[in-house]
């Protein structure tokens, strides 16, 4: 068994420190990820990049972005990510 499509565990209220999805000890072994959820309009640029990666292809779009002095990040659709870790 691995991560399911519906993420396990409760979701804390706004302003609470720690992960946005609290996993049980067993869930952490099955799905070793710390979840930080964001829903903000100022991420529009990321969605433009994603749309660009989606154009004229049947392949799954992936965006790799990097800020100076920071490690690169990979952005892909949640459904595809969950399929990868199942």
N, C-alpha and C positions, 0 to 999 in steps of 0.2 A: 504494500500500500504506500502511496506517496501523496503529495499535495493534491487535494481535490479542487474541483472548479469553484466550489464555495469555500472561502477561506475559513478555517476553524478558529474558534476563540472569540471572546467578547471584544468589542471596540470601545476604548476609553472615551470619556467626554472631552470636549474642547479644553485645551490648556493643560492637560495632564502630561507629565513627563513620561518618556519611555516609548515603546513601539505602539503603533496605531492598532495593530491586531495582536492580542496577547495569546500566545500559544502555550498549550500545556507542555509538560516535560516530554511526553511521547510525541506530540505534534512537532516539537523542535527537532527531534531525531528524524522524523519523516520528512520535514520541510524546514531545513536549516536556514531560514531567511528572516531578517528583521524588516518588518513592513512599515514604511512611512507613506501615508496616503496624502495626496495633495489635490486640491480642486481650486485652481486659481486662473483667472483670465490672463494674467501676465505670462503664462506659458504658451501664448499663441505662436511664438517663433518655433518652438519645438514641434507643434502641430503642422506648421508650414513645411518644416524639414521632412516630417513624416509623410506628408502628402507628396512631396517631391520624390521621396524614395518609393512611393506607391505607383507613380505614373508609369504607364506603358510596360507593365510587367505583371506576370501571374505569380511571381515569387513573393514571399513574405517580406514586407518592408522592415528594415533595421536602420536606425540612425545611431552613429557614433559621434559624440560631441565631446569637446575638450576645451577647458578654460586654461589660460596660462597658469603654470605651476600646480595644476590639479591633474589627477588621474582621469583618463577618458571614461565616459559613461556610455552605456548601450541602452537605447530606447527601442522597445518593440511592443506590439499590442499585447495586452494582458492575456487574452485568450491564447495567443501563440506561446507566450511564456509558460502558462499553466500546462499547455500540451507538452512543452519541452521537459518540464520537471516531473511529469506524471510517471 
